[in-house]
Amino acid sequence: MNVLWRTLLVMLRARRIRSREGSLPLDAVSRVRLTTLPTDIDLLRHMNNGRYLSLFDLGRWDMTTRTGLADAFRRNRWYAVVSSETITFRRSLELWQRFDVETRWIGQDEKALYLEHRATVDGEVYARAVVRARILRRGGGSVANDELFAAMGIEGELPDVDPWIHDWAAAAALPSTRRPAPSTWS
């Protein structure tokens, strides 16, 4: 099953849950149950390292739908982009193994929101990713966090992230799209 079909199924499920149970609070943990499929594995017969990030997208779709963020995006013609992400692996997910993708907002800075994803089996962390995401306007420019939260009817803000995340985001940043970024190897 392609990740596109999984995405559509996750979004439909998230809409059903939201209509039945109400919106998920912005600081809650979202969980999506998945199975490692033959299309997810590599030659070593465990989940391919690149597939984790694709499957973590499913957690973001679930969370944005269930929190109402997806509705604010549609109303205001906004969209989210990942500006950087890092992942750490602890254990391998094997073929046909059931696991949960857990997703949670962990904080913000002046330009971005930060999420954490975890692949877990029976509550045990197998992999963890930290994602820095920006909210952009279809017409150009970025959306300030205050404007985003106001559009969702949320007062206050997410906490500031741990200092190491600020250090990582600064170290991983590429130049602005308005500046050159030549590919030179030294």
VOPAGU-2260 file (C-alpha; in pm, 1 decimal, decimal comma):
REM VOPAGU-2260
SITE   aa  ch    i         X         Y         Z
SITE  MET   A    0       0,0       0,0       0,0
SITE  ASN   A    1     146,3     331,4    -105,8
SITE  VAL   A    2     197,1     607,9     152,8
SITE  LEU   A    3     -53,4     820,2     -42,5
SITE  TRP   A    4    -330,7     568,8      29,2
SITE  ARG   A    5    -223,1     546,1     391,9
SITE  THR   A    6    -238,4     926,9     412,9
SITE  LEU   A    7    -593,7     936,2     281,3
SITE  LEU   A    8    -701,2     663,2     523,2
SITE  VAL   A    9    -536,4     842,6     817,9
SITE  MET   A   10    -706,5    1170,3     726,2
SITE  LEU   A   11   -1049,2    1006,3     696,1
SITE  ARG   A   12   -1001,9     826,9    1028,7
SITE  ALA   A   13    -888,7    1151,7    1195,5
SITE  ARG   A   14   -1199,2    1334,8    1069,3
SITE  ARG   A   15   -1425,1    1059,3    1206,3
SITE  ILE   A   16   -1251,7    1069,4    1544,9
SITE  ARG   A   17   -1270,2    1449,5    1560,6
SITE  SER   A   18   -1641,6    1454,9    1474,2
SITE  ARG   A   19   -1711,1    1186,5    1736,7
SITE  GLU   A   20   -1478,5    1303,1    2017,1
SITE  GLY   A   21   -1416,2    1672,7    1944,0
SITE  SER   A   22   -1088,2    1847,3    1874,7
SITE  LEU   A   23    -763,8    1719,0    2016,1
SITE  PRO   A   24    -590,6    1978,5    2238,0
SITE  LEU   A   25    -285,7    2130,4    2070,5
SITE  ASP   A   26     -51,4    1991,8    2337,3
SITE  ALA   A   27    -192,2    1635,0    2330,5
SITE  VAL   A   28     -21,2    1327,8    2184,6
SITE  SER   A   29    -171,9    1194,8    1863,0
SITE  ARG   A   30    -136,4     820,3    1791,3
SITE  VAL   A   31    -170,3     630,5    1465,2
SITE  ARG   A   32    -143,2     249,7    1460,6
SITE  LEU   A   33      50,6     114,4    1160,0
SITE  THR   A   34     203,1    -209,4    1035,3
SITE  THR   A   35     541,4    -244,1     864,2
SITE  LEU   A   36     449,3    -348,4     509,7
SITE  PRO   A   37     664,5    -511,7     240,9
SITE  THR   A   38     689,5    -170,6      68,6
SITE  ASP   A   39     847,1     -27,8     387,4
SITE  ILE   A   40    1139,7    -266,7     421,0
SITE  ASP   A   41    1487,3    -263,1     269,3
SITE  LEU   A   42    1730,1    -539,9     172,3
SITE  LEU   A   43    1810,8    -599,1     540,0
SITE  ARG   A   44    1443,4    -694,7     593,6
SITE  HIS   A   45    1364,8    -416,6     837,2
SITE  MET   A   46    1200,7     -78,8     786,0
SITE  ASN   A   47    1404,9     142,8     556,6
SITE  ASN   A   48    1547,7     442,7     741,8
SITE  GLY   A   49    1395,9     685,7     489,6
SITE  ARG   A   50    1049,2     536,4     529,8
SITE  TYR   A   51    1026,9     643,2     895,4
SITE  LEU   A   52    1007,8    1009,2     796,5
SITE  SER   A   53     739,9     934,9     536,3
SITE  LEU   A   54     533,9     746,4     793,1
SITE  PHE   A   55     585,3    1021,2    1050,0
SITE  ASP   A   56     405,7    1246,6     798,6
SITE  LEU   A   57      98,1    1035,5     875,6
SITE  GLY   A   58     124,9    1141,9    1237,8
SITE  ARG   A   59     131,3    1506,5    1130,8
SITE  TRP   A   60    -176,2    1459,3     909,1
SITE  ASP   A   61    -360,7    1292,8    1195,9
SITE  MET   A   62    -264,4    1562,7    1443,3
SITE  THR   A   63    -336,6    1859,2    1214,5
SITE  THR   A   64    -677,5    1716,6    1126,7
SITE  ARG   A   65    -775,6    1626,0    1483,4
SITE  THR   A   66    -659,5    1958,0    1636,9
SITE  GLY   A   67    -844,3    2166,7    1377,0
SITE  LEU   A   68    -521,5    2303,1    1234,5
SITE  ALA   A   69    -607,9    2160,7     889,9
SITE  ASP   A   70    -934,7    2360,7     894,3
SITE  ALA   A   71    -744,1    2682,2     973,2
SITE  PHE   A   72    -505,2    2601,7     687,1
SITE  ARG   A   73    -793,8    2561,5     439,5
SITE  ARG   A   74    -981,3    2872,4     557,6
SITE  ASN   A   75    -674,3    3094,3     536,1
SITE  ARG   A   76    -496,9    2934,0     239,6
SITE  TRP   A   77    -196,6    2836,2     450,3
SITE  TYR   A   78      20,8    2527,0     438,7
SITE  ALA   A   79     297,4    2377,4     647,4
SITE  VAL   A   80     646,4    2286,0     530,0
SITE  VAL   A   81     920,5    2097,2     708,4
SITE  SER   A   82    1228,4    2317,7     723,6
SITE  SER   A   83    1450,4    2066,3     902,0
SITE  GLU   A   84    1428,1    1734,4    1078,7
SITE  THR   A   85    1653,1    1492,6    1259,7
SITE  ILE   A   86    1591,5    1131,1    1345,9
SITE  THR   A   87    1752,8     883,9    1583,6
SITE  PHE   A   88    1706,6     508,0    1562,8
SITE  ARG   A   89    1711,1     271,6    1860,2
SITE  ARG   A   90    1561,9     -56,7    1738,3
SITE  SER   A   91    1450,1    -191,6    1401,2
SITE  LEU   A   92    1089,1    -239,6    1298,0
SITE  GLU   A   93    1050,4    -576,5    1125,9
SITE  LEU   A   94     816,1    -684,7     847,5
SITE  TRP   A   95     449,6    -708,5     960,0
SITE  GLN   A   96     532,8    -558,0    1300,5
SITE  ARG   A   97     258,7    -337,0    1447,3
SITE  PHE   A   98     371,8      -1,3    1586,9
SITE  ASP   A   99     235,2     338,8    1680,5
SITE  VAL   A  100     340,0     674,7    1541,9
SITE  GLU   A  101     310,0     920,8    1829,1
SITE  THR   A  102     314,0    1292,2    1743,8
SITE  ARG   A  103     320,2    1595,4    1971,5
SITE  TRP   A  104     394,2    1965,3    1942,9
SITE  ILE   A  105     694,1    2032,6    2165,1
SITE  GLY   A  106     735,8    2406,9    2126,6
SITE  GLN   A  107     797,0    2709,2    1914,0
SITE  ASP   A  108    1036,6    2986,7    1837,6
SITE  GLU   A  109     975,8    3318,0    1659,0
SITE  LYS   A  110     965,2    3156,7    1312,3
SITE  ALA   A  111     865,9    2793,5    1350,9
SITE  LEU   A  112     680,6    2523,7    1538,4
SITE  TYR   A  113     852,7    2206,5    1659,6
SITE  LEU   A  114     711,0    1855,5    1674,4
SITE  GLU   A  115     835,5    1526,3    1802,8
SITE  HIS   A  116     747,8    1194,2    1642,9
SITE  ARG   A  117     809,4     856,0    1797,0
SITE  ALA   A  118     774,8     506,9    1652,5
SITE  THR   A  119     677,3     290,0    1949,6
SITE  VAL   A  120     598,7     -74,8    2010,8
SITE  ASP   A  121     413,8    -153,1    2334,1
SITE  GLY   A  122     520,1     185,0    2472,7
SITE  GLU   A  123     888,7     129,1    2388,7
SITE  VAL   A  124    1057,5     392,6    2168,7
SITE  TYR   A  125    1212,8     246,3    1852,5
SITE  ALA   A  126    1286,1     576,8    1673,0
SITE  ARG   A  127    1240,7     946,5    1744,7
SITE  ALA   A  128    1238,6    1248,5    1514,8
SITE  VAL   A  129    1232,6    1619,6    1588,0
SITE  VAL   A  130    1080,6    1834,9    1314,3
SITE  ARG   A  131    1094,5    2210,9    1260,7
SITE  ALA   A  132     795,3    2330,3    1056,3
SITE  ARG   A  133     698,5    2667,9     915,9
SITE  ILE   A  134     350,5    2782,8     821,6
SITE  LEU   A  135     338,1    2965,8     487,4
SITE  ARG   A  136      76,4    3159,9     290,4
SITE  ARG   A  137     -23,0    3041,2     -55,6
SITE  GLY   A  138      22,7    3401,1    -172,4
SITE  GLY   A  139     373,7    3418,9     -27,9
SITE  GLY   A  140     524,1    3491,8     311,2
SITE  SER   A  141     503,2    3317,0     643,9
SITE  VAL   A  142     233,4    3309,2     910,6
SITE  ALA   A  143     322,9    3438,1    1256,5
SITE  ASN   A  144     253,1    3195,5    1540,5
SITE  ASP   A  145      18,7    3448,3    1707,3
SITE  GLU   A  146    -190,2    3468,0    1389,4
SITE  LEU   A  147    -197,8    3089,2    1361,6
SITE  PHE   A  148    -311,5    3041,7    1722,4
SITE  ALA   A  149    -572,9    3319,2    1687,4
SITE  ALA   A  150    -714,5    3148,4    1375,6
SITE  MET   A  151    -752,3    2830,9    1581,3
SITE  GLY   A  152    -910,9    3014,4    1874,5
SITE  ILE   A  153    -620,1    2931,3    2102,7
SITE  GLU   A  154    -486,7    3176,5    2357,1
SITE  GLY   A  155    -127,0    3162,7    2468,0
SITE  GLU   A  156     145,4    2972,1    2295,5
SITE  LEU   A  157     345,5    2654,9    2298,3
SITE  PRO   A  158     645,2    2644,1    2531,5
SITE  ASP   A  159     990,0    2735,0    2409,2
SITE  VAL   A  160    1188,6    2429,0    2304,4
SITE  ASP   A  161    1494,2    2287,8    2480,1
SITE  PRO   A  162    1816,7    2480,4    2410,6
SITE  TRP   A  163    1971,7    2190,1    2216,4
SITE  ILE   A  164    1688,2    2215,1    1963,2
SITE  HIS   A  165    1767,1    2582,6    1900,6
SITE  ASP   A  166    2133,6    2488,8    1853,5
SITE  TRP   A  167    2041,2    2206,9    1615,3
SITE  ALA   A  168    1803,3    2427,8    1411,5
SITE  ALA   A  169    2070,7    2696,6    1372,8
SITE  ALA   A  170    2341,3    2445,3    1279,7
SITE  ALA   A  171    2116,6    2265,3    1027,0
SITE  ALA   A  172    1985,4    2580,5     856,3
SITE  LEU   A  173    2062,5    2652,7     492,8
SITE  PRO   A  174    2081,2    3005,9     350,6
SITE  SER   A  175    1755,1    3184,4     270,5
SITE  THR   A  176    1610,5    3122,3     -74,5
SITE  ARG   A  177    1693,6    3485,8    -147,1
SITE  ARG   A  178    2065,6    3416,5    -105,3
SITE  PRO   A  179    2287,5    3189,5    -313,3
SITE  ALA   A  180    2366,1    2840,2    -183,6
SITE  PRO   A  181    2630,6    2699,6    -418,6
SITE  SER   A  182    2714,8    2332,3    -390,9
SITE  THR   A  183    3084,2    2343,0    -318,5
SITE  TRP   A  184    3261,7    2063,7    -134,9
SITE  SER   A  185    3563,7    2147,6      72,5
